[in-house]
Amino acid sequence: MQEWKGQDEELVYKVYGPPMRTQELRDGRKLVAYDFQSSGAEQPVYCSINFELKDSTVMSAKYDGNLSAVQRNIKGPNGAKLVD
C-alpha cells in the first residue's frame, strides 16, 4: 500500500470507485474507506481499505481483514492487484 503515498485523490476514485465512507477532519484531512464482504466456505470474509488524504494527496493507505478478501480487493495505483 506504500505505492499509494503521494498519489492524487482522483486516482483513488478511478481505481476503487466512489468510497463507502468518508469523514472530513477539522485539521483538513479526509478519511476515505472501502469495505468488501462476501460469504466464505466457513466464515464471512471481510476487508477494509482506508486512505488518509490531505490537500487531495494520499498521505497513507492501509488495509485490514481476512487474507482471502485482501487478496481479491487490494489494488495499486495502476489498478493491478497488490497481493496474489
C-alpha positions as CSV (number, residue, x, y, z in Angstrom):
1,M,0.0,0.0,0.0
2,Q,3.1,2.3,0.2
3,E,2.7,2.7,-3.6
4,W,-0.4,5.0,-2.8
5,K,1.5,7.5,-0.8
6,G,1.8,10.8,-2.7
7,Q,-0.8,9.8,-5.3
8,D,-3.7,12.1,-6.2
9,E,-7.1,11.6,-4.6
10,E,-8.7,11.3,-8.0
11,L,-6.6,8.2,-8.7
12,V,-8.1,6.5,-5.6
13,Y,-11.6,7.1,-7.0
14,K,-10.6,6.0,-10.5
15,V,-9.2,2.6,-9.2
16,Y,-11.8,1.9,-6.4
17,G,-14.8,4.0,-7.4
18,P,-16.9,6.0,-5.0
19,P,-16.0,5.5,-1.3
20,M,-18.3,3.7,1.0
21,R,-17.5,6.0,3.9
22,T,-15.8,9.4,4.1
23,Q,-15.0,11.8,7.0
24,E,-13.7,15.3,6.9
25,L,-11.5,16.2,9.9
26,R,-11.0,19.7,11.4
27,D,-7.3,19.7,10.5
28,G,-8.2,19.4,6.8
29,R,-7.5,15.7,6.4
30,K,-10.1,13.4,4.8
31,L,-10.5,9.7,5.6
32,V,-11.9,7.5,2.8
33,A,-12.9,3.9,3.3
34,Y,-13.9,0.9,1.2
35,D,-15.4,-2.2,2.7
36,F,-15.7,-5.6,1.0
37,Q,-17.5,-8.6,2.4
38,S,-18.6,-11.9,1.0
39,S,-19.5,-15.3,2.2
40,G,-16.7,-17.8,2.7
41,A,-16.8,-21.5,3.0
42,E,-16.8,-21.5,6.8
43,Q,-17.0,-17.8,7.7
44,P,-17.6,-14.4,6.1
45,V,-14.6,-12.8,4.5
46,Y,-14.1,-9.1,5.1
47,C,-11.6,-6.4,4.1
48,S,-11.5,-2.7,4.7
49,I,-9.2,-0.4,2.7
50,N,-8.6,3.1,4.2
51,F,-7.0,6.2,2.8
52,E,-5.9,9.3,4.6
53,L,-5.9,12.3,2.3
54,K,-4.6,15.9,2.8
55,D,-4.8,18.6,0.1
56,S,-6.1,15.9,-2.4
57,T,-2.9,13.8,-1.9
58,V,-2.8,10.3,-0.3
59,M,-0.9,10.6,3.0
60,S,-1.3,6.9,3.9
61,A,-3.2,3.8,2.8
62,K,-3.9,0.7,5.0
63,Y,-6.0,-2.4,4.9
64,D,-7.4,-4.8,7.4
65,G,-9.3,-8.1,7.1
66,N,-9.2,-11.7,6.0
67,L,-6.3,-12.7,3.8
68,S,-8.6,-14.0,1.0
69,A,-10.6,-10.8,0.9
70,V,-7.5,-8.7,0.9
71,Q,-6.0,-10.8,-2.0
72,R,-9.2,-10.2,-4.1
73,N,-9.6,-6.4,-3.4
74,I,-6.3,-4.6,-2.8
75,K,-5.1,-2.7,-5.8
76,G,-2.2,-0.4,-6.6
77,P,-2.4,3.0,-8.3
78,N,-2.2,1.3,-11.7
79,G,-5.3,-0.8,-10.9
80,A,-3.3,-4.1,-10.6
81,K,-3.8,-6.4,-7.6
82,L,-1.1,-5.8,-5.0
83,V,-1.4,-9.2,-3.3
84,D,-1.6,-12.6,-5.0
